[in-house]
Amino acid sequence: MSERPGQRVPYFEHDPEEGQPPSRVLLTTWPFRIGRGSEAELTIHSRRISTLHAELVRVPSGHVLRDLGSTNGTFVNGKKIREAWLKEGDVVHIAHKELRFGIAEIQDDTNEPTLAQHSEQQRMLRETNDLMRILEARGVAAVFQPIVRLSDASVMGFETLGRVAMPGLDYDVGEALRIANERGEAARLCRLFRDVAVEELGAVTEPRAIFFNLHPTEMDEDVELGLALEQMARVRGAGHQPVLEIHESAVTEGNAMARLRARLADLGIKLAYDDFGAGQSRLMELVEVPPEYLKLDITLVRDIDRSERRQDLVRALVPVLASQGVEVLAEGIERPEEAEVCRQLGCQLGQGYHFGRPAPI
C-alpha cells in the first residue's frame, strides 16, 4: 500500500519499551494480526499473549477488531470482546499490553520522512521482540575457532564465538550484538553465548586453552565482570585453561590492569591482549602488566609475507615479549605464506581461516 497526501491511515500507538516515547505502527497490511508469534504483523514478546492473539480487519464502513481465541483476552476500552468496531481514540488491550487506536491524515509529500520514521519504529519493535525471543528461548549456538602452534600446526586451544540459532531469524552475530547493545542487553546476550559454549566444552576431553571475549559494557561494570569471570572459570572443571581476551582499546591504566590481573590469577584465568596494533597500542601497560598472550591484529598479519615493514615491526616486538613470557599469536592467517613468515618471525601461535573456520565443537 502506498500512502498519498490526504489519505487517512490507521495506526496503533504504544509504548514499546519502558521509559521510551510512544511509537506508532502504521496499519497497511490486512488483516493486521497481533500476537507473540513471528508471523504476526505486530509481534509482542510476552507469554501472556497468544501466538496469534487478535486481528484487525478493514471493511467498507470502518475497522473491526477480532479476538482469535486468545488465552488472556482482548479488550476495548476495558470491555472484553470477541469482535468490536474500533473508532479513533479507543484503547485496546491485548492481554496486558495497551494499544491506542487512531487515524492520521497524510497532509502532503513533506510528511514522507514521518512515514519513514514510522517504518523505522516498526523495525525497532521487531528487533526488540526478536532479541527477547532469542534471550528467553536461549536461541543461540556456540562455535569455536582453533588456535594452533605454528611450529607443527597442532591445536592448543579455541576461541569461543556465538551465533544466533533461532528458527525464522537470520541475524548475524554482529547484528544481534548491535540490537542488544542499543537496548542495554549486550551483557546478557554475551553471557548467553558463553554459557552455551561452556556447556558444550564439557564434551571436549583433551585439555585446551579456551579464549573468551568480553563486551565493553562487561568491562565497565564490576558486577557484570564478576559474572563473566565466574562463567569462564567453569571450564577449569573440564580440565581446560580459560583465557580472557581484552581488546587493546579496553586496556586501561596500569593500576587498574594490575588489579584485574590479580583477580584473574585468583580464578585461574590467563590474560590475552587482543587486536594489538589495531589502534593506539598501550605499550606501557603491555610492559607493566604483561599478559600470557598477545594477539597481533589482522591488519599486521594480512599479507605480511609481502610487507617488509610489517615484518620488521613484528621481528622487533617478538623478542621483547618473549623476554616477559608472553606468547605471540598471529590472528587472521588465511594463506600458508603468511603462516610461514609469522613462524619465522618468532610468533608461537596462529589463528585464521587457514587453520580452520569457526565451527561447532
C-alpha positions as CSV (number, residue, x, y, z in Angstrom):
1,M,0.0,0.0,0.0
2,S,1.3,3.5,-0.9
3,E,0.2,6.4,1.3
4,R,-0.8,9.5,-0.6
5,P,-1.4,13.1,0.6
6,G,-4.9,13.5,2.0
7,Q,-5.2,9.7,2.7
8,R,-6.2,8.7,6.2
9,V,-4.1,5.9,7.6
10,P,-5.0,3.9,10.7
11,Y,-2.3,3.2,13.4
12,F,-1.8,1.7,16.8
13,E,0.3,3.7,19.2
14,H,2.0,2.0,22.1
15,D,4.9,2.3,24.5
16,P,7.5,-0.2,23.1
17,E,9.9,-0.1,26.0
18,E,9.7,1.3,29.5
19,G,10.9,4.9,29.5
20,Q,10.8,5.3,25.8
21,P,8.4,7.7,23.9
22,P,5.2,6.3,22.3
23,S,5.7,4.6,19.0
24,R,3.2,4.4,16.1
25,V,2.7,1.4,14.0
26,L,1.0,2.2,10.7
27,L,-1.6,-0.4,9.7
28,T,-1.0,-1.0,6.0
29,T,-1.4,-4.8,5.8
30,W,-4.8,-6.6,6.1
31,P,-5.8,-8.4,8.1
32,F,-3.4,-6.9,10.7
33,R,-2.6,-9.6,13.2
34,I,-1.2,-9.1,16.7
35,G,0.4,-11.9,18.7
36,R,3.5,-13.5,20.2
37,G,4.4,-15.4,17.0
38,S,6.8,-14.1,14.4
39,E,4.0,-14.5,11.7
40,A,2.0,-11.7,13.3
41,E,2.3,-8.2,11.7
42,L,2.8,-6.8,15.3
43,T,4.8,-9.2,17.4
44,I,4.6,-8.6,21.2
45,H,7.0,-10.9,23.1
46,S,5.1,-11.9,26.2
47,R,3.9,-15.3,27.3
48,R,0.6,-13.7,28.4
49,I,-0.1,-13.0,24.7
50,S,-1.2,-15.9,22.4
51,T,0.8,-16.8,19.3
52,L,-1.9,-15.2,17.2
53,H,-4.0,-13.2,19.7
54,A,-6.2,-10.8,17.7
55,E,-6.6,-9.3,14.3
56,L,-7.9,-6.0,12.9
57,V,-9.8,-6.2,9.6
58,R,-10.8,-3.3,7.3
59,V,-14.3,-3.3,5.9
60,P,-16.0,-0.6,3.8
61,S,-17.6,1.1,6.9
62,G,-14.6,1.0,9.2
63,H,-12.3,-1.3,11.2
64,V,-13.2,-4.4,13.2
65,L,-11.1,-5.9,15.9
66,R,-11.5,-9.7,16.5
67,D,-10.1,-11.9,19.2
68,L,-8.6,-15.1,17.8
69,G,-9.4,-17.4,20.7
70,S,-6.7,-15.9,22.9
71,T,-6.0,-17.3,26.4
72,N,-6.0,-13.9,28.2
73,G,-8.5,-12.0,26.2
74,T,-8.8,-8.9,24.0
75,F,-10.3,-5.7,25.5
76,V,-11.6,-2.4,24.0
77,N,-12.0,0.5,26.5
78,G,-11.8,-2.0,29.4
79,K,-14.5,-4.4,28.0
80,K,-13.6,-7.9,26.9
81,I,-14.6,-8.5,23.3
82,R,-14.8,-11.3,20.7
83,E,-15.4,-8.7,18.0
84,A,-15.8,-4.9,18.1
85,W,-15.8,-1.9,15.9
86,L,-12.9,0.5,16.6
87,K,-13.1,4.2,16.4
88,E,-10.3,6.8,16.8
89,G,-9.2,7.2,20.4
90,D,-10.2,3.7,21.5
91,V,-7.9,2.0,24.0
92,V,-7.2,-1.7,23.2
93,H,-5.6,-4.2,25.5
94,I,-4.1,-7.3,24.1
95,A,-4.0,-9.2,27.4
96,H,-1.9,-6.7,29.4
97,K,-0.4,-4.8,26.5
98,E,-2.1,-1.4,25.9
99,L,-2.5,-0.1,22.3
100,R,-4.2,3.2,21.3
101,F,-6.1,3.2,18.0
102,G,-6.0,6.3,15.8
103,I,-6.1,7.6,12.3
104,A,-3.6,10.0,10.9
105,E,-4.1,12.1,7.7
106,I,-1.2,12.3,5.3
107,Q,-1.1,16.1,4.6
108,D,1.5,16.4,1.8
109,D,4.7,15.0,0.4
110,T,6.7,16.7,3.2
111,N,5.3,14.1,5.6
112,E,7.2,11.3,3.9
113,P,10.1,11.4,6.4
114,T,7.4,10.9,9.1
115,L,6.3,7.7,7.4
116,A,9.9,6.6,7.1
117,Q,10.2,7.3,10.9
118,H,7.2,5.0,11.5
119,S,8.8,2.3,9.4
120,E,12.0,2.7,11.5
121,Q,9.9,2.4,14.7
122,Q,8.4,-0.8,13.4
123,R,11.8,-2.2,12.6
124,M,13.0,-1.3,16.1
125,L,10.0,-3.0,17.6
126,R,10.5,-6.1,15.5
127,E,14.2,-6.2,16.5
128,T,13.4,-5.8,20.2
129,N,10.9,-8.6,20.1
130,D,13.3,-10.9,18.2
131,L,16.0,-10.2,20.7
132,M,13.7,-11.0,23.6
133,R,12.8,-14.3,21.9
134,I,16.4,-15.2,21.5
135,L,17.3,-14.4,25.1
136,E,14.3,-16.2,26.7
137,A,14.5,-19.2,24.4
138,R,18.3,-19.5,24.6
139,G,18.2,-19.3,20.8
140,V,22.0,-19.2,20.2
141,A,24.7,-21.7,19.3
142,A,28.4,-21.7,20.1
143,V,31.2,-22.1,17.6
144,F,34.9,-22.5,18.1
145,Q,37.8,-21.4,16.0
146,P,41.1,-23.4,16.5
147,I,44.3,-21.8,17.7
148,V,47.4,-23.7,16.7
149,R,51.1,-23.8,17.4
150,L,52.9,-22.6,14.3
151,S,55.7,-25.0,14.8
152,D,53.6,-28.0,13.9
153,A,50.0,-26.8,13.4
154,S,48.8,-28.7,16.5
155,V,45.6,-27.3,18.1
156,M,46.4,-25.8,21.5
157,G,43.1,-24.1,22.1
158,F,39.9,-22.5,20.7
159,E,38.3,-19.1,20.7
160,T,34.6,-19.2,21.6
161,L,32.2,-17.3,19.4
162,G,28.4,-17.1,19.3
163,R,25.8,-17.4,16.6
164,V,22.0,-16.8,16.5
165,A,20.3,-20.1,16.1
166,M,16.6,-19.3,16.2
167,P,14.2,-20.7,13.5
168,G,13.0,-17.9,11.3
169,L,15.6,-15.4,12.3
170,D,18.7,-14.7,10.2
171,Y,20.6,-12.2,12.2
172,D,24.4,-12.5,12.1
173,V,26.2,-12.1,15.4
174,G,27.2,-8.5,14.6
175,E,23.6,-7.5,14.1
176,A,22.5,-9.3,17.2
177,L,25.1,-7.6,19.3
178,R,24.1,-4.2,17.8
179,I,20.5,-4.7,18.7
180,A,21.4,-6.0,22.2
181,N,23.7,-3.0,22.8
182,E,21.1,-0.5,21.7
183,R,18.6,-2.0,24.1
184,G,21.0,-2.4,27.1
185,E,21.1,-6.2,26.8
186,A,24.6,-6.7,25.3
187,A,26.0,-8.2,28.6
188,R,23.1,-10.6,28.8
189,L,23.5,-11.8,25.3
190,C,27.2,-12.3,25.7
191,R,26.6,-14.2,28.9
192,L,24.3,-16.5,27.0
193,F,26.8,-17.1,24.2
194,R,29.4,-18.0,26.9
195,D,27.0,-20.2,28.8
196,V,26.2,-22.3,25.8
197,A,29.9,-22.5,25.0
198,V,30.9,-23.6,28.5
199,E,28.2,-26.3,28.4
200,E,29.5,-27.7,25.1
201,L,33.1,-27.7,26.2
202,G,32.2,-30.3,28.8
203,A,32.3,-32.8,25.9
204,V,35.9,-32.0,25.0
205,T,38.1,-34.5,26.8
206,E,41.5,-33.2,25.8
207,P,42.6,-30.1,27.8
208,R,42.7,-26.9,25.7
209,A,43.2,-23.2,26.2
210,I,39.8,-21.6,25.8
211,F,39.8,-17.9,24.8
212,F,36.7,-15.9,25.8
213,N,35.7,-12.4,24.7
214,L,34.1,-9.7,26.8
215,H,31.7,-6.9,25.7
216,P,32.9,-3.4,26.7
217,T,29.9,-3.0,29.0
218,E,31.0,-6.0,31.0
219,M,34.4,-4.4,31.5
220,D,32.8,-1.2,32.8
221,E,30.6,-2.7,35.4
222,D,32.1,-4.7,38.3
223,V,29.1,-7.0,38.8
224,E,28.9,-7.9,35.1
225,L,32.7,-8.5,35.1
226,G,32.4,-10.8,38.1
227,L,29.6,-12.8,36.5
228,A,31.6,-13.2,33.3
229,L,34.8,-14.3,35.0
230,E,32.9,-16.9,37.0
231,Q,31.5,-18.3,33.8
232,M,35.0,-18.6,32.3
233,A,36.4,-20.2,35.3
234,R,33.8,-23.0,35.0
235,V,35.8,-24.6,32.1
236,R,38.5,-25.5,34.5
237,G,36.2,-28.2,35.9
238,A,36.6,-29.9,32.5
239,G,40.4,-29.6,32.6
240,H,40.6,-26.6,30.3
241,Q,42.5,-23.3,30.7
242,P,40.3,-20.2,30.4
243,V,41.8,-17.1,28.8
244,L,40.2,-13.7,28.9
245,E,40.7,-11.6,25.8
246,I,40.7,-7.9,26.2
247,H,40.8,-5.6,23.1
248,E,43.6,-3.1,23.2
249,S,41.1,-0.2,23.3
250,A,39.8,-1.6,26.6
251,V,43.2,-1.8,28.2
252,T,43.1,0.8,31.0
253,E,45.9,2.4,33.0
254,G,48.4,0.2,34.8
255,N,46.9,0.1,38.3
256,A,43.5,-1.0,37.1
257,M,45.1,-3.6,34.8
258,A,47.2,-4.9,37.7
259,R,44.1,-5.3,39.9
260,L,42.4,-7.2,37.1
261,R,45.4,-9.3,36.6
262,A,45.4,-10.3,40.3
263,R,41.6,-11.1,40.1
264,L,42.2,-13.4,37.1
265,A,45.1,-15.1,38.9
266,D,42.8,-15.9,41.9
267,L,40.3,-17.6,39.5
268,G,43.0,-19.4,37.4
269,I,42.3,-17.4,34.3
270,K,45.0,-16.2,31.9
271,L,45.1,-12.9,30.1
272,A,45.3,-12.1,26.4
273,Y,45.6,-8.6,24.8
274,D,43.6,-8.8,21.6
275,D,44.0,-6.9,18.3
276,F,47.3,-5.4,19.2
277,G,48.3,-2.9,16.5
278,A,44.8,-2.0,15.5
279,G,44.9,1.4,17.2
280,Q,46.8,3.2,19.9
281,S,48.5,0.3,21.5
282,R,49.1,0.6,25.2
283,L,52.8,-0.1,25.3
284,M,53.2,0.9,29.0
285,E,50.5,-1.4,30.2
286,L,51.9,-4.2,28.0
287,V,55.3,-3.8,29.8
288,E,54.0,-3.2,33.3
289,V,51.2,-5.7,33.2
290,P,52.2,-8.3,30.6
291,P,49.6,-10.9,29.6
292,E,50.2,-14.5,28.8
293,Y,49.2,-14.0,25.2
294,L,49.3,-11.1,22.8
295,K,47.2,-11.3,19.6
296,L,48.5,-9.4,16.7
297,D,45.7,-7.6,14.8
298,I,44.8,-8.9,11.4
299,T,45.9,-5.7,9.8
300,L,49.5,-6.6,10.8
301,V,49.2,-10.2,9.7
302,R,47.3,-10.0,6.4
303,D,49.8,-10.2,3.6
304,I,52.7,-9.9,6.0
305,D,54.8,-12.0,3.6
306,R,54.6,-9.1,1.1
307,S,55.4,-6.3,3.6
308,E,59.0,-5.9,4.8
309,R,58.0,-3.0,7.1
310,R,55.4,-5.1,9.0
311,Q,57.9,-8.0,9.2
312,D,60.5,-5.6,10.7
313,L,57.9,-4.4,13.3
314,V,56.9,-8.0,14.4
315,R,60.6,-9.1,14.3
316,A,61.4,-6.3,16.8
317,L,58.4,-6.9,19.0
318,V,58.6,-10.6,19.5
319,P,61.9,-10.8,21.5
320,V,60.7,-8.1,23.9
321,L,57.5,-10.0,24.6
322,A,59.3,-13.4,24.8
323,S,61.6,-12.0,27.5
324,Q,58.5,-11.4,29.6
325,G,57.0,-14.8,29.0
326,V,54.4,-13.5,26.5
327,E,53.4,-15.8,23.6
328,V,52.6,-14.0,20.4
329,L,49.5,-15.1,18.4
330,A,49.2,-14.0,14.8
331,E,45.5,-13.6,14.1
332,G,43.8,-13.7,10.7
333,I,46.1,-16.0,8.9
334,E,44.5,-17.1,5.6
335,R,47.4,-18.3,3.5
336,P,50.3,-20.7,4.1
337,E,52.8,-18.0,3.2
338,E,51.5,-15.8,6.0
339,A,51.7,-18.6,8.5
340,E,55.3,-19.4,7.5
341,V,56.5,-15.8,7.7
342,C,54.9,-15.4,11.1
343,R,56.6,-18.6,12.3
344,Q,60.0,-17.4,11.0
345,L,59.5,-14.1,12.8
346,G,59.0,-15.9,16.1
347,C,55.2,-16.0,16.6
348,Q,54.4,-19.1,18.5
349,L,50.7,-19.3,17.8
350,G,48.4,-18.7,14.8
351,Q,44.6,-18.4,14.2
352,G,42.6,-17.9,11.0
353,Y,40.8,-19.5,8.1
354,H,44.0,-21.2,7.0
355,F,43.8,-23.4,10.1
356,G,40.0,-23.6,10.5
357,R,36.8,-21.6,10.4
358,P,34.6,-21.2,13.5
359,A,32.5,-24.3,13.7
360,P,30.5,-26.4,16.3
361,I,32.7,-28.3,18.7
